[in-house]
């Protein structure tokens, strides 16, 4: 299944991991080949994008992948019922304002066969869950901004109740959701990695939690 768009403008640059020739497309298509998909423009569609290959990178490059209003599909799925996928999402733009937006459903879902997703940056926005895992799949979050489009952020991060996956948070900022203490997978769920802390703040009246390494305090005795 591919993302469809109306524009004839080139929107995606694909650089194969094996050093092959770059190719260009007007849509973000099935990601089964190892390499980097770099957005050259915004994409809006109404079908999910499945990344089924390993060593696949999606570089938002300051642009937005957006689902049309009313979509009931997850935006990005990693893996399939037959294959295991491995995807890294990042944003190499100077402004760092690339985004994946799904106002109808889940944004990023490593779904099948122990697939994995690593999120290095970008804004991940969803109606229900920004990141959802299942079937032994994993999500590692090292950076980025995560929020829901409205309502309760209780399941901003979440693992499927049966056939669970795992989520590990090393960094990032989360709106209305504390990744160190939440109820998404039961009382007092913590997704943050050992040695990390979630520091609270506010933005526009919404409580935010930014994950980073724990502070180290050194106390030096007064020689007097």
Secondary structure, 3 states (H helix, E strand, C coil): CCCCCCCCCCCEEEEECCCCCCEEECCCCCECCCEEEEECCCEEECCCEEECCCCEEEECCCCEEEECCCCCCCCEEECCCCCCCEEEEECCCCCCCCEEEECCCCCEEECCCCCEEEECCCEEEECCCCEEEECCCEEEECCCEEEECCCCCCCCEEECCCCECEEEECCEEEECCCCCCECCCCCCECCECCCEEEEEEEECCEEEEEEEECCCCCCCCCCC
